[in-house]
Structure formats: structure tokens, C-alpha cells
Amino acid sequence: MTSPFRRLSRFSLAAGFAFGIATAAFAVGDNNDDTNPPPKTQTTKTCTGGKVWDKAKKECVNPKKSSFNDDDLYKFAREFAYAGQYDNAITVLNLARNQNDPRILNYLGYANRKAGRMELGMSYYRKALQADENYILARSYMGMALVEQGDIQGARVQLVEIRDRGGEGTWAYRALLQSLNGYKTY
């Protein structure tokens, strides 16, 4: 006959083991990392001239503040920025109602930096981090900009900040680490 203590110990061990496996599986398969580059949509596959894909109308339209919410505008801008359409990204970001949203500020930084306006881009990254010091994507892009400027120590500081804020397993962390190791930057 097994004692109640031994049964409880086995149960606790089994539960802990199951939880550990579930946690590891979630971490490996976690696709909710919002720092990943955006997937291409009809906005960059079909639309031209700074137009965006309107799902309801099923056509390309000129972006307007009244037609889209800030989340939609942010998604369009990210996609434009990653497609190298920096001026289109900035135009869309300027339509956002909340110009203090760290996501909007960060992508204004990204699009301006990639368009060759480094100092303006850096100022937007700083504003994004003033709005949310835990916004690791802004820290990652700022770090990449620092690498581009030759400030390796400054970029390492941002990498440590990302890690210390719980972002070690994210795309933002990996991308900055790769940048520090001489790989392509975003």
C-alpha cells in the first residue's frame, strides 16, 4: 500500500513534468511574438501608389483617418516599411489618431531611419521608449541603428535591456543579436 504522501509526491512530480513539457512546447511554437516581421498582404501584393487593401470593399483604397482605426493603420505601415516603402509607411502612420502610441512612434523611427533620416528616426525611437520603456521592438530597432552608427556598446546595452525585460526568446532579441554579429539589420 502506498502512503498518501508518496501518492501526492508522485502526482506533484507528474503534474510538474506535464506543465514543463506544455510550457516548453508553447515557447517553441509561440507564434504570438508581435516583434516578428509582418506577413505580406494585398496591401503590398496588389496595391500601388500608397494605397491599402480594404477588406470590406475588397479593393485598394487611399488610406484615410476616418476609414481605418490605429491598429489597421499600424499594420499597413509595418507592411509598407518592411517592403521598403518608407514614405508610404510614414504617410499612413501620420494618419493615426494617437501619435503617442509607442508602436506608431517606433515605426516612424524605423521608416525614417531606413529612408536615410537617422537622427529623426532615433528621436522617434526615444519617444517610443519614453511612452513605454518595455517596448522591446523599439529597443531592437534602436540597437540596430546604433550598430549602423558604430556604437556597438550602445547596441549591447539595448540587447541587455531586451533580455532583462523578458524578451530573450523574441525576434526582437534575435534580430539585434544577429546585427551585433554582423548580419543583416532591419
Secondary structure, 3 states (H helix, E strand, C coil): CCCHHHHHHHHHHHHHHHHHHHHHHHHHCCCCCCCCCCCCCHHHHCCCCCCEEECCCCEEECCCCCCCCHHHHHHHHHHHHHCCCHHHHHHHHCCCCCCCCHHHHHHHHHHHHHCCCHHHHHHHHHHHHHHCCCCHHHHHHHHHHHHHCCCHHHHHHHHHHHHHCCCCCCHHHHHHHHHHCCCCCC
